[in-house]
C-alpha cells in the first residue's frame, strides 16, 4: 500500500471513529441513559418565588448585594453574610464549622443554586430563601442582629436607603420588622442570581439527550465509569436526584449527630420545631403568596431525628469540607464513607436506603472523578 | 381490625362499574372489591418527583351494599421502609367523594398508596402501586 493510500485509510478510519458512538456511551443501557438524562437540563428554567414580592427584581438584587457584604447588620459590626459565604470559596467559608459571633455547630453550605429550594438550612428550618436570609441575621450566635438594627440601616444609611427607595412599594407599614423582612427579601433576590455554571457532565448529558454520537467526547473515561456507578449500583441518584442532584429532603447517612460536651444536633426534627415557631414562614403574615402546601402538610416523625438535608452535588469539588458538620475533609473520604458506612450508626427508623457500597479502590476513584465533573472547570 | 389486600387495578376503560365517572375519562384507577369499588385520580395526572399532588377519590357500593367510608390514606416505599414527609389532609366533598391534599412522592421508585376503607373501628386496607421516575 502506498503512503498516500495508507494516509487515506488512516483518515477514513479516524472519520469512522468520529461518526460512530464512542465506545463508552455505546455501552450505556437504555435504563442508564434514562437515569443520566434525569440529571438535567441545566440550568433549570427560572421561576420567581411567589412568596417574595421582590423575587427577580434587579433593584432588590442590588440592595441585597449591598446588604450581603454589610457587617453593620451584626451586633458587633464585624460579621456579614459574606463572613460564612465567601464568593471566592463557592459561597462557603472553607471551615469545618462556621464561626459567626460564636462558633457554630454546622458547616456553611454553598449558596449557589439556593433559589427554588423548598427547604433551606441543613435542618430545613426555613421554607423560603428570604426567611433563610433573615434567620442568621437574627440568630444570637451568628450575626446577633435585630429588626431595629436592620431598619435603622435602611432608614439612615444614605446608600442603602436610596437602594431601598428604589424597590417596588408595598402595602404594609414600614415598621422595623417589615423593613427587616424587606432586607431579607432583597438578600434573597440577590442570592437568586447565584446559579452554578454548566459543567462537563452537562455537556455529556445534553449530548446523550440529543443522540449525538460524540456525546462523551472529552469526558473522562474514569468519570463515565463513576457516573454509571452513581446511577446504578451506588444508588446515589435516589437521594441526589434531578438536575440539582438533590431531592431536597432529609436523610440519615450515618454521619452522626453528637456534638462536644454531650450535646446532640437533632437535625430535621429540630428544624421542623424551629420552622413552626417562626413567624417568618410561608404560612405567616410576612409571606407574599406562592405555594405554602409543603409547609402546611409537613409532618414531624420520630425518624426525623438526626436527619440532614441532602445537599446538591453541583460544584461539590469546590465546597470542602463535607457533611452537615464538615467532618469529612475530601471527596475521596466522602466516597470512602459511603463505601464502608457503618450500618450500626444509621438510626432512622425503618430506612433501608443506605448500605455499605464495598467499592474497590478503582471504583472509589471513578466515583470521585465523576463528582469532579459536576464542578465547572 | 385491619385486613390487608393487595389488589389489581383495572384500566379505567375496562372497568365494568361507572364508579368514579365524575373523576373524568383518563388516568382513573379503580380497585374492585366484592362489595364496593374505589376509584381515584391524581391531580396533576402525572406523578412528578418532589411535587405536591392531590388525589380525588370516589367509593361506590356494589351489589346493593352501601359505599364504605374512607377512614385513612397514606403512602410509603416498601423497598426503602419510609413513607412521605408530608401528611395528606383527607376531606369530604359535597357530592360524597373524597380528596387528599398535600401528598408528595419525594423519591423515585415504587410507592404504595394505602386506603383504609370501612369504619374507624373496622377497616380494610386497599393498596395501589404507583411508579415515580
Interface residues (C-beta under 8 A of the other chain):
Chain A: X34 X38 X118 X237 X238 X239 X241 X242 X247 X248 X249 X250 X291 X293 X294 X296 X297 X298 X299 X303 X348 X350 X351 X352 X353
Chain B: X49 X50 X52 X79 X80 X81 X82 X84 X85 X86 X87 X88 X89 X101 X102 X103 X104 X106 X107 X108 X109 X133
